[in-house]
Amino acid sequence: MPVTKYENQTVTGQIFRVEECWFVNCTLKNCVMYYSGGPFELESCRLENCQWKFQGPAQQTIALMSSIGLLPIQPTHLQPTKTPSTGQVH
């Protein structure tokens, strides 16, 4: 999968697949971050009011950790989701 590098940027209101991005010294504001459990790069970044959506192995890991008491019960925004069919995903 191709990886896009974002460096020294402030990004607002975007949708990203975390495994497809490399963030360096960035500020992400009001973004939606989809994560499926693969490798990722977040270096010296600031996240402000970002929403996380976990899928596949990442969602299964969160469910397991919640069920054995390592994480609190999953809030609604951490429930399995489908990737949006509209809008641009980076």
C-alpha positions in Angstrom: 0.0 0.0 0.0 1.3 3.5 -0.8 2.3 5.7 2.1 1.8 9.5 1.9 4.1 11.6 4.1 2.7 14.7 5.8 5.4 16.9 7.4 5.1 20.2 9.3 1.4 20.6 8.4 -1.8 21.4 10.2 -4.6 19.3 8.8 -8.2 19.9 9.7 -11.3 17.9 9.0 -9.7 15.1 6.9 -10.3 11.3 6.9 -7.2 9.1 7.0 -6.3 5.4 7.0 -3.4 5.5 9.5 -1.5 2.7 7.9 -1.3 4.7 4.6 0.1 7.9 6.2 3.4 9.0 7.8 2.9 12.1 10.0 6.0 14.1 11.1 5.6 17.2 13.2 2.0 17.6 12.3 -1.1 18.9 14.0 -4.3 17.0 13.2 -7.5 18.7 14.1 -11.1 17.3 13.9 -9.9 14.4 11.8 -11.3 10.9 11.5 -8.5 8.3 11.9 -9.2 4.7 10.6 -6.8 2.1 12.0 -6.8 -1.6 11.2 -3.8 -2.8 13.1 -0.9 -2.4 10.6 2.3 -0.5 10.9 2.1 3.3 11.2 4.3 6.4 11.7 3.3 9.2 14.0 6.3 11.3 15.0 6.0 14.4 17.2 2.4 15.0 16.3 -0.5 16.7 18.1 -4.0 15.3 17.8 -6.9 17.7 18.6 -10.4 16.4 18.8 -9.7 13.5 16.4 -12.1 10.5 16.2 -10.6 7.1 16.0 -12.3 4.2 14.2 -10.8 0.8 14.7 -11.3 -2.0 12.2 -10.2 -5.6 11.7 -7.4 -6.8 14.0 -7.2 -3.5 15.8 -10.9 -3.7 16.7 -10.6 -7.3 17.7 -7.6 -6.4 20.0 -9.7 -3.6 21.6 -12.6 -6.0 22.1 -10.4 -8.6 23.8 -8.7 -6.0 26.1 -12.1 -4.7 27.1 -13.5 -8.2 27.8 -10.6 -9.1 30.1 -10.7 -5.8 31.9 -7.6 -4.1 30.5 -9.7 -1.3 28.9 -13.1 0.1 30.0 -16.2 -1.0 28.1 -16.0 0.3 24.6 -17.7 3.6 24.0 -19.9 3.9 20.9 -17.3 5.7 18.9 -14.9 2.7 19.2 -17.4 0.1 17.8 -16.6 -1.6 14.6 -17.3 0.7 11.6 -17.3 0.5 7.9 -15.1 2.8 5.9 -17.1 5.7 4.7 -18.4 5.3 1.2 -18.4 9.0 0.5 -15.7 11.6 1.0 -12.0 11.4 0.4 -9.9 9.0 2.5 -6.2 9.7 2.6 
